[in-house]
């Protein structure tokens, strides 16, 4: 059986490193610095790592111990994000993969890029002021072929 993206990338330690690297990249960006310096949650990095891990084939630690996909989107809803925030976030994510020591294989990088492009589009869609996120959205699951729910 083929390993999941989560397994191939290195499991929980890899996603923990990625969350830390991503956070550092976002804090260094003049647009992303403000939202990332005001998360208000001391477990933000741990939760971010668990969310990405679960979406990409890891254990359901986020949904069993933290929250739901709808609640995660609701954290970002209605914020009126700058139009280039998504592009900046994607660029930080792609550079953070190197910072976190993710394998450089093109297949892995392509799958992670495709996931993050999809995720950024989803978050940006609920960003306009007044946006609301419906309850009960399923947790996305992403594999080598893309989104499967």
C-alpha positions as CSV (number, residue, x, y, z in Angstrom):
1,X,0.0,0.0,0.0
2,X,1.3,3.5,-0.9
3,X,2.1,5.7,2.0
4,X,-0.1,8.8,2.7
5,X,1.3,12.3,2.1
6,X,1.5,12.5,5.9
7,X,3.6,9.4,6.1
8,X,5.8,10.2,3.1
9,X,6.6,13.7,4.5
10,X,7.7,12.3,7.8
11,X,4.7,12.0,10.1
12,X,3.9,14.2,13.1
13,X,7.4,15.6,13.6
14,X,7.5,16.8,10.0
15,X,4.2,18.7,10.4
16,X,5.2,20.1,13.7
17,X,8.4,21.5,12.1
18,X,6.3,22.8,9.2
19,X,3.9,24.7,11.5
20,X,6.8,26.3,13.2
21,X,8.5,27.2,9.9
22,X,5.3,28.5,8.4
23,X,4.6,30.7,11.4
24,X,8.1,32.2,11.2
25,X,7.7,32.9,7.5
26,X,4.3,34.5,8.1
27,X,5.7,36.7,10.9
28,X,8.4,37.9,8.5
29,X,5.9,38.9,5.9
30,X,4.5,42.5,6.2
31,X,0.9,41.5,5.3
32,X,0.8,38.2,7.1
33,X,2.6,39.4,10.3
34,X,-0.5,41.0,11.8
35,X,-2.9,38.1,11.7
36,X,-0.1,35.6,12.7
37,X,1.1,37.7,15.6
38,X,-2.5,37.9,17.1
39,X,-3.6,34.3,17.0
40,X,-4.8,34.4,20.6
41,X,-4.3,30.7,21.1
42,X,-1.1,29.4,22.8
43,X,-1.6,26.1,21.1
44,X,-1.9,27.6,17.6
45,X,1.2,25.8,16.1
46,X,0.3,22.5,17.7
47,X,-3.3,22.8,16.3
48,X,-2.1,23.9,12.8
49,X,0.3,20.9,12.7
50,X,-2.5,18.5,13.7
51,X,-4.9,20.0,11.2
52,X,-2.5,19.7,8.2
53,X,-1.5,16.2,9.4
54,X,-5.1,15.0,9.5
55,X,-6.0,16.5,6.1
56,X,-3.0,15.0,4.5
57,X,-3.5,11.4,5.7
58,X,-2.5,11.5,9.4
59,X,-4.5,10.6,12.5
60,X,-7.7,12.5,13.3
61,X,-6.1,14.4,16.2
62,X,-7.5,17.7,15.1
63,X,-11.1,16.6,14.9
64,X,-10.9,14.5,18.0
65,X,-9.0,16.9,20.3
66,X,-9.3,20.4,18.8
67,X,-12.2,21.3,16.6
68,X,-14.0,20.9,13.3
69,X,-13.3,22.1,9.8
70,X,-16.3,24.5,9.9
71,X,-14.9,26.0,13.1
72,X,-11.4,26.4,11.6
73,X,-12.9,28.2,8.6
74,X,-15.1,30.3,10.9
75,X,-11.9,31.6,12.6
76,X,-11.0,33.2,9.2
77,X,-14.5,34.2,8.0
78,X,-15.4,37.8,7.6
79,X,-11.9,39.1,8.1
80,X,-11.8,41.0,4.8
81,X,-8.3,39.7,4.0
82,X,-6.1,41.7,1.6
83,X,-6.5,40.4,-2.0
84,X,-2.8,39.2,-2.0
85,X,-3.0,37.4,1.4
86,X,-3.6,34.0,-0.2
87,X,-0.7,34.4,-2.6
88,X,1.6,35.5,0.2
89,X,0.4,32.6,2.4
90,X,1.1,30.1,-0.4
91,X,4.5,31.5,-1.1
92,X,5.4,31.2,2.7
93,X,4.1,27.7,2.8
94,X,6.2,26.6,-0.2
95,X,9.3,28.1,1.3
96,X,8.5,26.6,4.8
97,X,8.6,23.1,3.3
98,X,12.3,23.6,2.7
99,X,12.8,25.2,6.2
100,X,11.0,22.2,7.8
101,X,13.2,19.7,5.9
102,X,10.4,18.1,3.8
103,X,11.6,15.7,1.1
104,X,12.3,17.6,-2.2
105,X,10.6,15.0,-4.4
106,X,8.5,16.7,-7.1
107,X,5.5,14.4,-6.5
108,X,5.3,15.4,-2.8
109,X,5.8,19.1,-3.5
110,X,3.3,19.1,-6.3
111,X,0.7,17.4,-4.0
112,X,1.3,19.8,-1.2
113,X,1.2,22.8,-3.5
114,X,-2.1,21.6,-5.0
115,X,-3.6,21.1,-1.5
116,X,-2.5,24.6,-0.3
117,X,-3.8,26.3,-3.4
118,X,-7.2,24.6,-2.8
119,X,-7.1,25.5,1.0
120,X,-6.2,29.1,0.4
121,X,-9.0,29.5,-2.1
122,X,-11.4,28.0,0.4
123,X,-10.3,30.4,3.2
124,X,-10.3,33.4,0.9
125,X,-13.8,32.6,-0.3
126,X,-15.1,33.0,3.3
127,X,-13.0,36.1,4.0
128,X,-15.3,38.9,2.7
129,X,-16.9,40.9,5.5
130,X,-20.2,39.3,6.6
131,X,-19.3,35.9,5.4
132,X,-20.6,33.0,7.4
133,X,-19.4,29.4,7.5
134,X,-22.1,26.7,7.7
135,X,-21.8,24.1,10.5
136,X,-21.1,20.5,9.7
137,X,-18.7,20.9,6.8
138,X,-16.7,17.7,6.4
139,X,-13.1,17.6,7.2
140,X,-11.2,17.6,3.9
141,X,-8.9,14.7,3.1
142,X,-6.2,15.1,0.5
143,X,-4.2,12.3,-1.1
144,X,-1.8,11.9,-4.0
145,X,-4.8,12.2,-6.4
146,X,-6.2,15.4,-4.7
147,X,-9.2,16.1,-2.7
148,X,-11.4,13.1,-1.6
149,X,-14.3,13.6,0.8
